[in-house]
Amino acid sequence: MDISEIIKGYNKIAKDYDKLAIGDSYRAFSKLAKLGLEIYHKKKAQVLDLACGTGLSSIEFFKKNFEIIGIDISQQMLNQAQKYPYKKLIRQNIERPLKVKDNYFDIVTLTGAMEFVSRPFNLFTEIKKKMKNDGIFLLTVPKKYPKGSFLREKLHRHSYSKEEIRKIFDKAKLKIIKFKQIFGYYKQIKGKKEKSYFYCYILKKII
């Protein structure tokens, strides 16, 4: 998808995004965070919430009183995220050099956005720069859409087999420490529902 179309689309639905997401049975934001918290047991954390949207992806981290910086490409989505106590909200394309400190974050999370990422290896390399050496990277990856699906053929969203995404992890020197497949969301297409599934990964740097 074209970046301008992504911005336009999310700006348009920002005010109703949470309601629409819940209506589509979207729960990946809480499931991924809880999966990460099964591993991360420290009382404090610096969190980088990439493609943070309206803030759903950090709700579990706010409950822990972690300090969180959110980044999103849509200003209207960021305006909605202001209802949460983010330390800072930054508007930028996450496929550009990230405007945050290097070697600073205990947790980096990217939920429900890999379908729009055109250069995942470059993004993962940039994320590694921002993580502490013992930090964790929480990620959802859309499971390969079937041939003929609307998401694949009409919306042209990216999706991956386990083998395809693992090759990118290996190249980026990221180690899988936890994995789970979950239901992603329903997409209403002319009165029919298309299902999407996510692979949830918890990753660490290979040093």
N, C-alpha and C positions, 0 to 999 in steps of 0.2 A: 504493500500500500504506500501511496505517496504521503510524505510527512505532513504536508499541508492538509490532506484529507483526514488524517488521524487527528490533528489539532482541531479542525473544524468539527469533526464528529463528536469528540469528547467535550469540546466547549458547548456544543448544542445540548448534550444530555446531562451536563454536570449537576444541575440542580435536582434532577430526578435519578441520578446514577445509583445511589444506594438502594432505592426502592426497586428499580429495574433489575439490579444485580441479584437482590434477594428473591425477586419474582422469578428469575431464571434458575433458581436453586443454586446460585453461586456461593460457595463456602470456602473456596481454596484459601482465601486470606487468613481465616482462623485456623484451618487445618495445617497449613504450612508453618505458621508461627508456633503452634503448639508442638509440632514435630521438632522444631528447632529447640524449643524450651525443654524437651525431654533430654537434650544433650547439654544445653547451656544452663549451669546452675549458680552462676555468680549473682550477687545481689545488685551489681551495677553493670551497665553496658552502654557503650556508644553505638548507636544503631544508624545505619544508612538505609533508608527506605526508598528504593529506586522505583520509578513509575508509581509513586505513592497514591496518585489519584485523589480521592476524597478522604483518604486516611484509614480506610477499612483495614489495610494490610498491617497497620501498627497498633490496632486496638489491644491485642494481647500484650504488647510491649509497654503500652501506656499503663496497663494494670500493674506492671512491675516497676513503674516509675523510672524506666530507662530514658536516657537522653536520646532524642531522635531527630535526625535531619531528613527531610523529605525532598525528593526531586521529581518533577513531572514536567511534561512538555506543554500541558494545557493550563493556562492561567485560571480559567474558570473552575477547573478541578481543584487547583491549589486554593482558590477562594473558599471552596467548600471544606477543604482540609483545615482551614484556620479554626474550625470549631474544636480541634484537638490541640493539646499543648506541645506542639513541635518546637524544638529549640530553634529551628530555622527551616524555611521553605524556599526552594530554589527552582526557578523556571529554566529548564534547559532540555535539550535532546540528550538522552542518556548514551547515545552513540557518539558523543563528542567528549573530549577530555572533561572529566568530572570536576566541578568547581568546589572541591572539598579537600581536606588534608590527606596526605599520604600516610600509610601505616597508622591509622587512627581508630578504625572501627572494629569492635568486637563481633558485630553481626552486620552483614549486608543482606538485604532481602529484595527479591525481584519476583513479584507475584502477578500472574496474568498478563504478562507483557512480551514474553519471548516470541509470540506469534507475529509481532511487529518488528522484531530485531532482524536487520539484514546482514549484520556482520558479528555473529555471536563470539567468535574467537577474539576479535578486537575488544569487544565489550568485557569479556571475562578477564582479559589481560589488564584492562584498566581497573576493573574491580579489585583484582589481586593487589594492585598498588595501594589501594585505599584500606585494605584489611590489615589488621595486626597479624603477626606470624601464627598466632594461635586462634585467630578469628574463624568464624564459620560463615558460609555463604548459603543462604536459603533460596531455593529456586523452583519455580514450576515450569515445566516444559510440556507443551501440548503434544499428546500422543498422536502419531501419524494419522491424519484424517484419511478416511477411505476414498478411493477414486470415485469421482462423480459427486462428492459431497459439496454442498454450497460453500462451506468454509474454505475448502481447498480450491474449487474450480471457479467460483464467482468472487469471493472476497480475497482470494490469493494470500491467505494467512499461512505463515510458516508452521510446520509441524515436523516431528521427528520420530524415528524408531529409536529404541534403546541403543542400538548399535551406532546409529548416526550421531547421537548426542554424546555418547561415550567417547567416540573418536575426537570430538572437539574438546571434551574435558581433558583427555590424555594429552592432546597437543598444547592445551593451556596450562598443563601441569596442575590439575585440580583432582583431588582424590574424593571419591564417593564414600561417605561414612554412614549415610542412612538413605533409604529409598522407600517410597510408598506410591502406589498408584491410587488416584482418587477420581471421583466424578468431577468434571469441570463445571459445565453449565449446559442449559438447553438454549438452542437458537431457533426461534420461531421463523419458519420459512413457509409462507403462503398457507398458513393453517396447519402445517406439520412441524414436528419438533425434531431437530437434529441434536444428537448428543455429542458433547466433547469431553474427553478425559485428559487428566494431567498426570505426568510423572512428577512427583515431589522429590527433590534431592537436597540433602545437606552435604556440603562440600567443604574441604579444607585445602589449603595450599600444600603442594609438594615442595618442600624446601631442600 
